[in-house]
Amino acid sequence: MMSVELAIRYTKQIEGLLETALGAIGQNLHHKCTSVERLLDPEIVRKIRHVATLRNKLVYKQGYNLEPDSAAFLSSCEQIIRHLSQIQSENKEVARVHDENWRKYQSQVEAARVNANKWSWGDLGPGLFVGIGWCWYDSFLERHEVPLVLTCGVIVGTIAAYHGMSYGFVAISVVGGAFLGLLSSIILKVFLFLIWLGTIVAVLVAVSMLLSKLF
């Protein structure tokens, strides 16, 4: 004969799985099933309600005999438990994958932060060096300016990557090298122009003084 204790144990197990696997709420099995009904297969919902009804009759209806329905009751309980246990396992796997992906993301963020912290003003040294080289080449080999710009980018990017800098700082270093090269080229040209202009002025002044003495 189906005992009340066995029926209660099965239904309590089902209630627990509804709560842990699907987040069900409510005072009894019927209420818990209703709270997550949209997440369950209609056939499972029907079985849960049938089990809950039989369990209530066995507990509260005096003289009720569940024996004729005991086999169907136990079969339904086992099917429900297997189904909910599978959902619970799938949810745990999804949570595990999510946690693993989140940890990987956090590790990548931390690695990027550490690499970013390695950056210092000394990392601009290669860019400055390349910029000076570009300056001289630009001054004496005007036709080779474009290839040299590309060479500067490759050299600076390689050095930055070797220092463990992030891609963002590699780009910054490359752009910085190009900017410094352009700036130094302009400065040198201005400096040479000033020297040339100063030389011309000095020559003109000297010639003027010489002419004033002669005449």
ZIQUIZI-V663645 format. One line per field, one symbol per residue. phi: phi as a letter, one per 30 degrees, with the letter a starting at -180 (. if undefined). psi: psi as a letter, one per 40 degrees, with the letter a starting at -180 (. if undefined). burial: b if it has 9 or more other C-alpha atoms within 8 Angstrom, else e. A space follows every 50 residues. Layout:
# ZIQUIZI-V663645
phi = ???
psi = ???
burial = ???
This chain:
# ZIQUIZI-V663645
phi = .ddddddddddddddddddddbidbkdbdddddddbedccdedddddddd dddddddddccdidcdedcdddddddeddddddddddddddddddddddd dddddddddddddddddddbddddeeddddddddeddddcbedcddeddd dedddddddddddiddeddddddddddddddddddddddddddddddddd ddddddddddddddc
psi = hhiddddddddddddddddddefiiidadddddddedeeihddddddddd ddddddddddhhehheddeddddddddddddddddddddddddddddddd ddddddddddddddddeehiddeedddddddddddddddegdefdddddd ddddddddddddefiidddddddddddddddddddddddddddddddddd dddddddddddddd.
burial = eeebeebbebbebbbebbbbbbebeeeebbbbbebbbeeeeeebbebbbe bbebbbbbeeeeeeebeeebeebeebbeebbeebbebbeebeeeeeeeee eeeeeeeeeeebeebbeebeeebbebbbebbbbbbbbbbeeeebbeebbe ebbbbbbebbbeeebbeebbbebbbbbbbbbbebbeebbeeeeeeeeeee eeeeeeeeeeeeeee
